[in-house]
Amino acid sequence: MQDELKSFRALVDIVDRLRSPGGCPWDREQTHATLKRNLVEECYEVLEAIDSKDPTKLSEELGDILVQVVFHAQMAREAGEFSTEDVLAGINDKLVRRHPHVFGDAVAADAREVERNWESLKVQEGVRKSPVDGIPSEMPALAQAQLMQDRVGKAGFEWQDISGVLDKLAEEVEELRAAPDDDERAMEFGDLLFTVVNLGRWLGIHAEDALRGSNTRFQGRYAMMEVQALEQGLDFKALPLAQKEALWQKAKEKL
């Protein structure tokens, strides 16, 4: 039984059983739309497992992602749209087709050339007419901005060096200062964030990951501030800002 559970076929059969008459009432009533939230949540749990550097947790979360893939394929099969086999055939064909330097006669000197060839193949296949086509609208905004900037940069719309990005950042700060009303401030603030993402890209930093890390650090430090105040018999909320800052500095040292 344990050996059978290690097979992909077992997962497909389990999901089929869950969706069949006499299966699980909750699983039977799900649709592609109702499971969108689950898929997003599972993706973030995979990212969290990667950040934690816990291989056991990562293995578990990748399994949860695999369930989502098989579940959607099963629902599509029931509707006569496509099957799990179609999904596998499609991705296997795509991987071979887009790696001609591995499965064909093409040559790629390094990873950057592989990326350029990949984008060129997408254009040849008609998948993308413009670098800004096909960027998911529901992506987190920072990740969406970075993907867009990566694509247009590879297409040649790029600064000569990082000094151009830094100058642009200073320009956006001044435009935010000069914004005359709330609408203009919101627009300029968005432009500033967009430029900060570009700066991160030039520094080899993924903006979404960097901000998530900052959020995690802030959360831990703030919680420690509250604990420190409680241990000292202080009402944290009532403390003046100077005392809160002192607690913050201590929390920074410990974390």
Helices and strands as residue ranges (DSSP letters): H 2-5, H 8-19, H 25-28, H 36-52, H 55-78, H 84-97, H 100-103, H 111-124, H 141-154, H 162-178, H 182-202, H 207-231, G 236-238, H 241-254
